[in-house]
Every structure is written in structure tokens, then in C-alpha cells.
């Protein structure tokens, strides 16, 4: 018995050893079977060891950190939008314009304050457009820059059209075309040639020729009613000119819609041209969005609404400012207002040219002029038709001749597909001549009544 007991006792350690070996083998087999599951199973097993209180505390802390990071992201975006540009100091001028108009109605001060208040809004509108365009292709981005770059002129034109100031609408839109193709494009050519250190910069000749052709088509649309008026060959005096303008406007809108469809369907051409040239990719860090897509959309809506508010005060103060400052309304409408409205295009085109991305500069400057001439002007004619305003395409002899000469000069300089500092300087000097001519121009049709 003792022997058996002792033998059984001696067997107990063996059993324990076998059990320990089985447990070890089981753990090894389990660990071997779980190896292909990567780290996720281990993390899951670790999380099951956490008590519910600590687990809820961990989730709550992570959620709070996510909320904190989201709020910090919005705060940093607001800091970029509101504090990055030094021009944002002028936003206060918009509030001062509203205050001065409410207290004194002194249009001599309301107009310049409104003008200064719109400048940073137009620049920030261009910034938001560029940020949103980074989420699209280069062609769509160029169209967006041109569209929202012209938002200021379109808003001012609609307010003036609603007030019956048809000549202000015509001269503002005409001056915007002149400023884009002469001043904006000239500054882009000039600064691009200096910054890049090249004798010549190249751009897509096909795109430039196509946009020049659309500008010439727009000039044709403006020339026909003017020739009909000044040759006194209307079938129905006072009616044929307006009917021709509305018909031509519809045709121009169809032509511009076809152009947009063509550009979007062939958007790969710009990418292929950039790859063929090489060295036009620029710094990758410059192409990283600084704000999100939805933040850019929100900024576009807010800045557009604020520009609309200030444009109402601006249009109402034009005549009072002209008398107070002894400046012709034609100069205010064709020079001052377009320079403010083209602030976004000016900055975008110059910065693209300095990065040796001249195709982007042409998309902004020439594309903006094409959009105004082929879309915004015909759209205003149609809007005037709906409002009961006799808005037509007869921009009269002085303005139409200025536009014709400008388009011919620009088309001649763009025909070889190259640019340099001299071409840019020539365009800027041409704009100074045009601006000076509007300063000494006495418009006989300032109240919307056609001259005899």
C-alpha cells in the first residue's frame, strides 16, 4: 500500500508535468494559430481586459480629443482666411461705409469706403476660389477662377441694372474686359518674365487663339447694334437695335455654352501640355489646400453675400462721388470699379506667372474677359429684358472702338504663343492710355438716354 501510495505520489508530479506540457503546448498551438491574425486580435484581447469604467473613460477622452481637433481645425481655417492677408484690414471700411451712409448720406465718402471695403472681399473670394479649385482639375479650376473672379462685376452690374443705370453697367463690364486683357495679363507677362529669369515664357497657343476668336466674336456682337444706330438704318427706330441686341445675346450665350462644353470635354489637353513642357509642375507644397472643400464653399457664399451688400451702397453713391470728387462717371465705371473687381484675377494671374504657370494666367485673365464678353454682358441684356430695362449691346462709338483696338492688340501679341517682359510692359502702357482717355471722356448718355 505504501508502495502504491508512494508510486501514485510519484506519478502526481508526472501528471502535473504532463498537464503543464499540455497547457504549454495548448498555448503554443493557440499562439501559432492566432499568428496570422496580425495585431488586431491581440489588441482585441487587450481591450477585453479593460474594465467598463476605464473603457468608457478612454472612449470619452478620445471623443473629446476629436472634438477638440475639429474645433481647432475650424479655428485654424478662420485664422488663415481672416488673418493671412494684410488687405483684410480694409474690411472695416465696409462697415464704416454703411455707418456713414446711415448717419450722413455723404456719398463723397460712402463711395471710396465701399470701394476699399470690396477690395479685400474680392481678394479673399479669389483665395477661396483657388482653394476650391485645388480639388478639381486645372481646366475646371480656371473656369472657377474666371467665374467667381467676375462675381464682383456681375453683382455690381445687377444692382446698377435694377436701378436703371444702364451706362454704368455697360462701362463697368467693358472696363473689366479692358482691365483683364491689358492690365492683368500685362502684369502677369511682366512679373513672370522677371521672376522666372527667362527670356521668353511659353503658353498654349491653341487656347490663346480660341479665346481671341471668342473676344472678336463678342466685338462683332457689340459692333452690329452700334453700326445700326450710328448709320440710322433701323427698320423700326428704337426697336430694331434692341431686338438685334437680344437676339445676338442669345446667340452669344449658346456660343459660350458650347465653348464650356468643349473645354470640359478636352480638359486633358492642359495636363498633356504641362507634362510635355516639364518643369511646369511647380512646388508641390504650393498646391496643397490650406482649407477644406466645404470651408471654401462656405467662404465663397459669405464673401459673395457681403460683396452684394456693399455693391448696393457703391452703386447708389457713384453719382454723388462723381460730383464730390470731380471725377467723370465714365472713369469711375470703366476704370475704378473694374480694378477693384479684378483684384482676385490680378493676384491669381501674377502669382501663376511667377511660378512659370503661364497657362493658368491666361485661363484667368483671357478666360475672365471671354466670360464677361460672351456670358456676363449677354446675361445682363437678358436680365434687363426680364426686368423691363432696355439694356442693349450698343456700347456706343467711344467704348466699342476702345474694345476693338484692345482685342486686336492682344490677339496680335498672343499669336506666337510666347511672352516676355516687353510684351507685358506694352499691355500695361496700353491700359494707361485707355484709362486716361476715359478720364477726359464726357459721356453724353449718362442717364441712360441714347444720344441723337
DRENKEDO-922353 format. One record per residue (C-alpha): residue number from 1; residue in three letters; x negated, y negated, z. Coordinates in nm, 3 decimals, m for minus. Example, Ala and Ser with C-alpha at 12.3 -4.5 7.8 and 13.67 -1.06 7.14 Angstrom:
BEGIN
1, ALA, m1.230, 0.450, 0.780
2, SER, m1.367, 0.106, 0.714
***
This chain:
BEGIN
1, UNK, 0.000, 0.000, 0.000
2, UNK, m0.274, m0.226, 0.087
3, UNK, m0.444, m0.136, m0.229
4, UNK, m0.138, m0.205, m0.431
5, UNK, m0.077, m0.524, m0.249
6, UNK, m0.431, m0.630, m0.295
7, UNK, m0.420, m0.532, m0.656
8, UNK, m0.097, m0.721, m0.704
9, UNK, m0.251, m1.011, m0.526
10, UNK, m0.548, m0.982, m0.754
11, UNK, m0.316, m0.982, m1.050
12, UNK, m0.149, m1.304, m0.945
13, UNK, m0.437, m1.526, m1.045
14, UNK, m0.441, m1.349, m1.378
15, UNK, m0.078, m1.419, m1.427
16, UNK, m0.132, m1.778, m1.331
17, UNK, m0.420, m1.794, m1.572
18, UNK, m0.210, m1.643, m1.845
19, UNK, 0.068, m1.886, m1.771
20, UNK, m0.179, m2.170, m1.774
21, UNK, m0.318, m2.043, m2.100
22, UNK, 0.029, m2.018, m2.245
23, UNK, 0.107, m2.368, m2.126
24, UNK, m0.219, m2.490, m2.273
25, UNK, m0.151, m2.309, m2.597
26, UNK, 0.202, m2.443, m2.599
27, UNK, 0.079, m2.795, m2.552
28, UNK, m0.181, m2.745, m2.818
29, UNK, 0.075, m2.599, m3.056
30, UNK, 0.316, m2.879, m2.979
31, UNK, 0.048, m3.138, m3.031
32, UNK, m0.058, m2.966, m3.352
33, UNK, 0.298, m2.957, m3.480
34, UNK, 0.350, m3.323, m3.389
35, UNK, 0.030, m3.444, m3.551
36, UNK, 0.183, m3.505, m3.896
37, UNK, 0.447, m3.728, m3.736
38, UNK, 0.187, m4.005, m3.704
39, UNK, 0.210, m4.253, m3.421
40, UNK, 0.583, m4.308, m3.426
41, UNK, 0.664, m4.001, m3.213
42, UNK, 0.406, m4.095, m2.952
43, UNK, 0.546, m4.444, m2.933
44, UNK, 0.895, m4.298, m2.902
45, UNK, 0.781, m4.065, m2.622
46, UNK, 0.613, m4.357, m2.451
47, UNK, 0.926, m4.568, m2.470
48, UNK, 1.133, m4.289, m2.310
49, UNK, 0.907, m4.309, m2.006
50, UNK, 1.009, m4.671, m1.950
51, UNK, 1.289, m4.737, m1.707
52, UNK, 1.607, m4.904, m1.840
53, UNK, 1.530, m5.217, m1.639
54, UNK, 1.183, m5.258, m1.788
55, UNK, 1.315, m5.170, m2.135
56, UNK, 1.584, m5.436, m2.119
57, UNK, 1.330, m5.684, m1.988
58, UNK, 1.097, m5.604, m2.279
59, UNK, 1.375, m5.643, m2.538
60, UNK, 1.494, m5.966, m2.381
61, UNK, 1.143, m6.107, m2.376
62, UNK, 1.089, m6.015, m2.743
63, UNK, 1.420, m6.171, m2.839
64, UNK, 1.329, m6.489, m2.657
65, UNK, 0.992, m6.495, m2.831
66, UNK, 1.166, m6.455, m3.169
67, UNK, 1.397, m6.742, m3.087
68, UNK, 1.102, m6.948, m2.981
69, UNK, 0.911, m6.874, m3.302
70, UNK, 1.217, m6.955, m3.514
71, UNK, 1.271, m7.285, m3.336
72, UNK, 0.901, m7.361, m3.366
73, UNK, 0.920, m7.286, m3.739
74, UNK, 1.205, m7.533, m3.785
75, UNK, 1.019, m7.792, m3.578
76, UNK, 0.701, m7.748, m3.783
77, UNK, 0.902, m7.780, m4.107
78, UNK, 1.061, m8.103, m3.984
79, UNK, 0.716, m8.228, m3.893
80, UNK, 0.592, m8.153, m4.245
81, UNK, 0.891, m8.317, m4.413
82, UNK, 0.912, m8.627, m4.195
83, UNK, 0.555, m8.695, m4.085
84, UNK, 0.333, m8.568, m4.365
85, UNK, 0.390, m8.865, m4.597
86, UNK, 0.294, m9.212, m4.479
87, UNK, 0.566, m9.356, m4.702
88, UNK, 0.826, m9.225, m4.458
89, UNK, 0.773, m9.538, m4.251
90, UNK, 0.975, m9.719, m4.519
91, UNK, 1.282, m9.508, m4.436
92, UNK, 1.355, m9.765, m4.165
93, UNK, 1.406, m10.023, m4.439
94, UNK, 1.720, m9.839, m4.548
95, UNK, 1.874, m9.877, m4.203
96, UNK, 1.770, m10.244, m4.198
97, UNK, 1.937, m10.298, m4.537
98, UNK, 2.267, m10.162, m4.403
99, UNK, 2.234, m10.375, m4.089
100, UNK, 2.151, m10.694, m4.281
101, UNK, 2.438, m10.635, m4.522
102, UNK, 2.679, m10.584, m4.231
103, UNK, 2.563, m10.891, m4.036
104, UNK, 2.474, m11.150, m4.304
105, UNK, 2.553, m11.002, m4.650
106, UNK, 2.238, m11.174, m4.773
107, UNK, 2.178, m10.987, m5.099
108, UNK, 1.840, m11.152, m5.137
109, UNK, 1.720, m10.928, m4.852
110, UNK, 1.958, m10.635, m4.889
111, UNK, 1.823, m10.554, m5.236
112, UNK, 1.448, m10.534, m5.152
113, UNK, 1.518, m10.349, m4.827
114, UNK, 1.736, m10.095, m5.009
115, UNK, 1.471, m10.063, m5.278
116, UNK, 1.199, m9.998, m5.022
117, UNK, 1.423, m9.754, m4.838
118, UNK, 1.482, m9.546, m5.150
119, UNK, 1.109, m9.512, m5.231
120, UNK, 1.024, m9.259, m4.954
121, UNK, 1.351, m9.075, m5.012
122, UNK, 1.270, m9.031, m5.381
123, UNK, 0.919, m8.911, m5.291
124, UNK, 1.049, m8.663, m5.032
125, UNK, 1.312, m8.548, m5.281
126, UNK, 1.029, m8.469, m5.519
127, UNK, 0.841, m8.286, m5.242
128, UNK, 1.145, m8.071, m5.160
129, UNK, 1.192, m8.000, m5.531
130, UNK, 0.831, m7.888, m5.566
131, UNK, 0.865, m7.661, m5.263
132, UNK, 1.179, m7.503, m5.404
133, UNK, 1.015, m7.472, m5.746
134, UNK, 0.739, m7.257, m5.594
135, UNK, 0.998, m6.981, m5.552
136, UNK, 1.073, m6.991, m5.928
137, UNK, 0.868, m6.972, m6.247
138, UNK, 0.676, m7.266, m6.397
139, UNK, 0.940, m7.339, m6.661
140, UNK, 1.228, m7.337, m6.414
141, UNK, 1.014, m7.539, m6.175
142, UNK, 0.951, m7.802, m6.441
143, UNK, 1.324, m7.824, m6.513
144, UNK, 1.399, m7.858, m6.141
145, UNK, 1.138, m8.133, m6.105
146, UNK, 1.286, m8.319, m6.400
147, UNK, 1.643, m8.273, m6.277
148, UNK, 1.601, m8.380, m5.916
149, UNK, 1.344, m8.639, m6.020
150, UNK, 1.623, m8.804, m6.218
151, UNK, 1.873, m8.774, m5.933
152, UNK, 1.797, m9.128, m5.816
153, UNK, 1.864, m9.282, m6.157
154, UNK, 2.177, m9.072, m6.203
155, UNK, 2.318, m9.174, m5.864
156, UNK, 2.242, m9.543, m5.924
157, UNK, 2.398, m9.520, m6.271
158, UNK, 2.719, m9.361, m6.140
159, UNK, 2.756, m9.633, m5.874
160, UNK, 2.694, m9.905, m6.134
161, UNK, 2.933, m9.737, m6.378
162, UNK, 3.205, m9.724, m6.116
163, UNK, 3.152, m10.099, m6.054
164, UNK, 3.179, m10.176, m6.426
165, UNK, 2.815, m10.287, m6.460
166, UNK, 2.758, m10.114, m6.791
167, UNK, 2.448, m10.308, m6.887
168, UNK, 2.282, m10.217, m6.557
169, UNK, 2.347, m9.851, m6.638
170, UNK, 2.204, m9.883, m6.990
171, UNK, 1.897, m10.079, m6.888
172, UNK, 1.824, m9.859, m6.585
173, UNK, 1.834, m9.540, m6.793
174, UNK, 1.638, m9.696, m7.076
175, UNK, 1.377, m9.827, m6.834
176, UNK, 1.348, m9.482, m6.679
177, UNK, 1.261, m9.333, m7.019
178, UNK, 1.003, m9.605, m7.080
179, UNK, 0.850, m9.563, m6.733
180, UNK, 0.820, m9.185, m6.770
181, UNK, 0.665, m9.170, m7.116
182, UNK, 0.438, m9.473, m7.071
183, UNK, 0.359, m9.534, m6.705
184, UNK, 0.390, m9.185, m6.553
185, UNK, 0.233, m8.999, m6.845
186, UNK, m0.034, m9.267, m6.887
187, UNK, m0.136, m9.245, m6.520
188, UNK, m0.143, m8.865, m6.546
189, UNK, m0.372, m8.876, m6.851
190, UNK, m0.596, m9.139, m6.692
191, UNK, m0.634, m8.984, m6.346
192, UNK, m0.659, m8.632, m6.490
193, UNK, m0.948, m8.732, m6.712
194, UNK, m1.131, m8.895, m6.422
195, UNK, m1.067, m8.625, m6.161
196, UNK, m1.145, m8.321, m6.376
197, UNK, m1.461, m8.469, m6.525
198, UNK, m1.369, m8.353, m6.874
199, UNK, m1.395, m8.546, m7.196
200, UNK, m1.059, m8.407, m7.303
201, UNK, m0.780, m8.210, m7.143
202, UNK, m0.554, m7.982, m7.342
203, UNK, m0.185, m7.905, m7.320
204, UNK, 0.074, m7.707, m7.514
205, UNK, 0.109, m7.882, m7.847
206, UNK, 0.427, m7.691, m7.934
207, UNK, 0.609, m7.809, m7.620
208, UNK, 0.497, m8.169, m7.673
209, UNK, 0.617, m8.168, m8.035
210, UNK, 0.953, m8.019, m7.935
211, UNK, 1.010, m8.281, m7.664
212, UNK, 0.902, m8.559, m7.900
213, UNK, 1.156, m8.434, m8.154
214, UNK, 1.431, m8.445, m7.890
215, UNK, 1.332, m8.801, m7.799
216, UNK, 1.353, m8.903, m8.164
217, UNK, 1.696, m8.739, m8.185
218, UNK, 1.803, m8.945, m7.885
219, UNK, 1.676, m9.261, m8.055
220, UNK, 1.886, m9.168, m8.358
221, UNK, 2.189, m9.135, m8.134
222, UNK, 2.127, m9.482, m7.991
223, UNK, 2.046, m9.640, m8.326
224, UNK, 2.365, m9.538, m8.504
225, UNK, 2.610, m9.738, m8.287
226, UNK, 2.368, m10.034, m8.278
227, UNK, 2.337, m10.041, m8.658
228, UNK, 2.714, m10.010, m8.690
229, UNK, 2.760, m10.303, m8.456
230, UNK, 2.498, m10.540, m8.594
231, UNK, 2.583, m10.477, m8.960
232, UNK, 2.953, m10.544, m8.888
233, UNK, 3.054, m10.235, m9.085
234, UNK, 3.300, m10.082, m8.837
235, UNK, 3.619, m9.946, m8.986
236, UNK, 3.809, m10.036, m8.668
237, UNK, 3.634, m10.326, m8.495
238, UNK, 3.573, m10.248, m8.129
239, UNK, 3.688, m9.886, m8.162
240, UNK, 3.466, m9.714, m8.417
241, UNK, 3.149, m9.790, m8.223
242, UNK, 3.291, m9.644, m7.901
243, UNK, 3.431, m9.339, m8.081
244, UNK, 3.096, m9.276, m8.251
245, UNK, 2.916, m9.306, m7.917
246, UNK, 3.142, m9.049, m7.751
247, UNK, 3.112, m8.809, m8.043
248, UNK, 2.732, m8.845, m8.053
249, UNK, 2.716, m8.794, m7.677
250, UNK, 2.894, m8.460, m7.704
251, UNK, 2.655, m8.355, m7.981
252, UNK, 2.354, m8.456, m7.771
253, UNK, 2.482, m8.258, m7.473
254, UNK, 2.516, m7.950, m7.694
255, UNK, 2.162, m8.003, m7.825
256, UNK, 2.022, m8.035, m7.474
257, UNK, 2.206, m7.723, m7.356
258, UNK, 2.054, m7.533, m7.650
259, UNK, 1.712, m7.667, m7.555
260, UNK, 1.754, m7.549, m7.195
261, UNK, 1.862, m7.204, m7.312
262, UNK, 1.560, m7.188, m7.541
263, UNK, 1.322, m7.291, m7.265
264, UNK, 1.458, m7.042, m7.014
265, UNK, 1.460, m6.755, m7.261
266, UNK, 1.099, m6.828, m7.360
267, UNK, 0.965, m6.912, m7.014
268, UNK, 0.681, m6.663, m7.057
269, UNK, 0.510, m6.888, m7.309
270, UNK, 0.377, m7.117, m7.040
271, UNK, 0.230, m6.827, m6.842
272, UNK, 0.065, m6.682, m7.152
273, UNK, m0.083, m7.021, m7.239
274, UNK, m0.227, m7.060, m6.887
275, UNK, m0.379, m6.711, m6.899
276, UNK, m0.527, m6.775, m7.245
277, UNK, m0.692, m7.101, m7.135
278, UNK, m0.810, m6.969, m6.798
279, UNK, m0.938, m7.198, m6.525
280, UNK, m0.592, m7.350, m6.506
281, UNK, m0.478, m7.143, m6.216
282, UNK, m0.598, m7.394, m5.958
283, UNK, m0.645, m7.324, m5.593
284, UNK, m0.418, m7.053, m5.464
285, UNK, m0.380, m7.226, m5.130
286, UNK, m0.221, m7.525, m5.300
287, UNK, 0.056, m7.304, m5.438
288, UNK, 0.171, m7.171, m5.100
289, UNK, 0.512, m7.311, m4.993
290, UNK, 0.499, m7.523, m4.681
291, UNK, 0.870, m7.482, m4.602
292, UNK, 1.117, m7.204, m4.671
293, UNK, 1.356, m7.191, m4.964
294, UNK, 1.666, m7.271, m4.760
295, UNK, 1.490, m7.555, m4.581
296, UNK, 1.401, m7.700, m4.921
297, UNK, 1.766, m7.675, m5.032
298, UNK, 1.879, m7.847, m4.711
299, UNK, 1.627, m8.127, m4.768
300, UNK, 1.749, m8.172, m5.126
301, UNK, 2.109, m8.211, m5.007
302, UNK, 2.022, m8.453, m4.723
303, UNK, 1.792, m8.678, m4.927
304, UNK, 2.033, m8.687, m5.221
305, UNK, 2.318, m8.794, m4.992
306, UNK, 2.107, m9.067, m4.828
307, UNK, 1.993, m9.197, m5.168
308, UNK, 2.358, m9.214, m5.273
309, UNK, 2.441, m9.428, m4.969
310, UNK, 2.156, m9.673, m5.029
311, UNK, 2.225, m9.686, m5.404
312, UNK, 2.569, m9.829, m5.334
313, UNK, 2.415, m10.120, m5.142
314, UNK, 2.143, m10.157, m5.404
315, UNK, 2.382, m10.190, m5.698
316, UNK, 2.604, m10.438, m5.517
317, UNK, 2.303, m10.659, m5.435
318, UNK, 2.147, m10.675, m5.784
319, UNK, 2.315, m10.997, m5.898
320, UNK, 2.259, m11.173, m5.563
321, UNK, 1.893, m11.071, m5.562
322, UNK, 1.851, m11.196, m5.919
323, UNK, 1.975, m11.539, m5.820
324, UNK, 1.789, m11.550, m5.487
325, UNK, 1.453, m11.440, m5.628
326, UNK, 1.491, m11.594, m5.976
327, UNK, 1.426, m11.259, m6.147
328, UNK, 1.620, m11.159, m6.461
329, UNK, 1.868, m10.877, m6.409
330, UNK, 1.721, m10.708, m6.717
331, UNK, 1.380, m10.690, m6.544
332, UNK, 1.535, m10.558, m6.222
333, UNK, 1.736, m10.294, m6.406
334, UNK, 1.475, m10.184, m6.661
335, UNK, 1.155, m10.212, m6.454
336, UNK, 1.204, m10.226, m6.077
337, UNK, 1.478, m9.965, m6.042
338, UNK, 1.309, m9.706, m6.270
339, UNK, 0.974, m9.743, m6.092
340, UNK, 1.145, m9.661, m5.763
341, UNK, 1.345, m9.379, m5.918
342, UNK, 1.035, m9.230, m6.083
343, UNK, 0.831, m9.216, m5.764
344, UNK, 0.874, m8.839, m5.741
345, UNK, 0.778, m8.780, m6.105
346, UNK, 0.484, m9.018, m6.074
347, UNK, 0.330, m8.836, m5.779
348, UNK, 0.400, m8.488, m5.917
349, UNK, 0.263, m8.562, m6.264
350, UNK, m0.054, m8.728, m6.135
351, UNK, m0.128, m8.451, m5.884
352, UNK, m0.077, m8.182, m6.150
353, UNK, m0.309, m8.365, m6.391
354, UNK, m0.578, m8.395, m6.123
355, UNK, m0.559, m8.016, m6.078
356, UNK, m0.608, m7.973, m6.454
357, UNK, m0.247, m7.854, m6.495
358, UNK, m0.155, m8.096, m6.769
359, UNK, 0.130, m7.879, m6.897
360, UNK, 0.307, m7.936, m6.565
361, UNK, 0.253, m8.311, m6.603
362, UNK, 0.414, m8.307, m6.946
363, UNK, 0.703, m8.095, m6.819
364, UNK, 0.769, m8.356, m6.553
365, UNK, 0.710, m8.680, m6.748
366, UNK, 0.821, m8.594, m7.101
367, UNK, 1.076, m8.342, m6.972
368, UNK, 1.229, m8.609, m6.748
369, UNK, 1.253, m8.855, m7.039
370, UNK, 1.410, m8.587, m7.257
371, UNK, 1.663, m8.506, m6.988
372, UNK, 1.759, m8.871, m6.941
373, UNK, 1.793, m8.939, m7.312
374, UNK, 1.969, m8.614, m7.405
375, UNK, 2.169, m8.544, m7.089
376, UNK, 2.198, m8.832, m6.842
377, UNK, 2.286, m9.103, m7.097
378, UNK, 2.547, m8.889, m7.281
379, UNK, 2.679, m8.772, m6.945
380, UNK, 2.729, m9.134, m6.836
381, UNK, 2.916, m9.203, m7.162
382, UNK, 3.147, m8.909, m7.091
383, UNK, 3.188, m9.016, m6.727
384, UNK, 3.275, m9.368, m6.841
385, UNK, 3.528, m9.215, m7.078
386, UNK, 3.690, m9.034, m6.785
387, UNK, 3.675, m9.345, m6.563
388, UNK, 3.821, m9.570, m6.831
389, UNK, 3.495, m9.765, m6.871
390, UNK, 3.383, m9.849, m7.230
391, UNK, 3.034, m9.708, m7.184
392, UNK, 2.873, m9.651, m7.525
393, UNK, 2.537, m9.576, m7.685
394, UNK, 2.488, m9.926, m7.822
395, UNK, 2.191, m10.038, m7.611
396, UNK, 2.159, m10.346, m7.835
397, UNK, 1.874, m10.456, m8.053
398, UNK, 1.607, m10.551, m7.800
399, UNK, 1.632, m10.236, m7.586
400, UNK, 1.674, m9.997, m7.880
401, UNK, 1.374, m10.141, m8.063
402, UNK, 1.163, m10.110, m7.748
403, UNK, 1.262, m9.746, m7.714
404, UNK, 1.195, m9.667, m8.080
405, UNK, 0.843, m9.816, m8.071
406, UNK, 0.767, m9.638, m7.744
407, UNK, 0.872, m9.295, m7.872
408, UNK, 0.670, m9.342, m8.192
409, UNK, 0.355, m9.437, m7.996
410, UNK, 0.391, m9.143, m7.758
411, UNK, 0.466, m8.893, m8.037
412, UNK, 0.155, m9.013, m8.224
413, UNK, m0.070, m8.970, m7.918
414, UNK, 0.065, m8.622, m7.838
415, UNK, 0.036, m8.474, m8.185
416, UNK, m0.316, m8.327, m8.141
417, UNK, m0.249, m8.154, m7.806
418, UNK, m0.530, m8.332, m7.619
419, UNK, m0.555, m8.618, m7.371
420, UNK, m0.826, m8.836, m7.223
421, UNK, m0.872, m9.148, m7.013
422, UNK, m0.844, m9.381, m7.312
423, UNK, m0.505, m9.243, m7.414
424, UNK, m0.381, m9.280, m7.058
425, UNK, m0.504, m9.639, m7.038
426, UNK, m0.335, m9.720, m7.370
427, UNK, 0.000, m9.589, m7.243
428, UNK, m0.025, m9.786, m6.919
429, UNK, m0.111, m10.107, m7.107
430, UNK, 0.180, m10.049, m7.343
431, UNK, 0.409, m10.025, m7.043
432, UNK, 0.278, m10.357, m6.909
433, UNK, 0.368, m10.518, m7.242
434, UNK, 0.719, m10.373, m7.230
435, UNK, 0.767, m10.479, m6.867
436, UNK, 0.654, m10.834, m6.945
437, UNK, 0.895, m10.851, m7.239
438, UNK, 1.186, m10.760, m7.012
439, UNK, 1.077, m11.028, m6.764
440, UNK, 1.123, m11.301, m7.028
441, UNK, 1.434, m11.139, m7.182
442, UNK, 1.761, m11.323, m7.124
443, UNK, 2.038, m11.067, m7.165
444, UNK, 2.347, m11.229, m7.322
445, UNK, 2.556, m10.924, m7.234
446, UNK, 2.505, m10.916, m6.861
447, UNK, 2.873, m10.893, m6.769
448, UNK, 2.948, m10.604, m7.000
449, UNK, 3.094, m10.821, m7.278
450, UNK, 2.939, m10.749, m7.616
451, UNK, 2.768, m11.044, m7.787
452, UNK, 2.910, m11.168, m8.119
***
